[in-house]
């Protein structure tokens, strides 16, 4: 029942709250940290790896990284784990992402990449136009996608980049709350099958 999230996996039942509920966000905004309290001992969950959850939460909690870098680190770790061939590789990956010097090196490397917002927006807009072109003639999608496609074809990239920078600056004011909501999501979705 909303805003509760209930996950069951083997003998584990986890109950958490959804940040889609304004009251939950209000509660989370007043907490100094978010943690999972365990009532029962896990006894029969083969694929459950609490280390992954802990590492993700440590990365997101670490405010020495901008939130976008924390999320990039989390994505990279999960991607590396999905590509791991065996338990030793997984263990090495977890150890790597638990190492603060590696995280700093990774973020410094990522910052050194020349990511040009204008080129990125131009490429995304072109990709979006290509996708909508293929589907805007489908009867059910025509009205919705035709207008979106026209907007994408006529967008002013410079104006969009300026709006992006304004939004990013405004968004930084909510980093603490966003981190708490992400941590809440990590807790609430960690034992789902997928």
Secondary structure, 3 states (H helix, E strand, C coil): CCCEEEEEECCEEEEEECCCCHHHHHHHHHCCCCCCCCCCCCCCCCCCCHHHHHHHHHHHHCCCCCHHHHHHHHHHHHHHHHHCCCHHHHHHHHHHHCCHHHHHHHHHHHHHCCCCHHHHHHHHHHHHHHHHHHHCCCCCCHHHHHHHHHHHHCCCHHHHHHHHHHHHHHHHCCHHHHHHHHHHHHHHHCCCCC
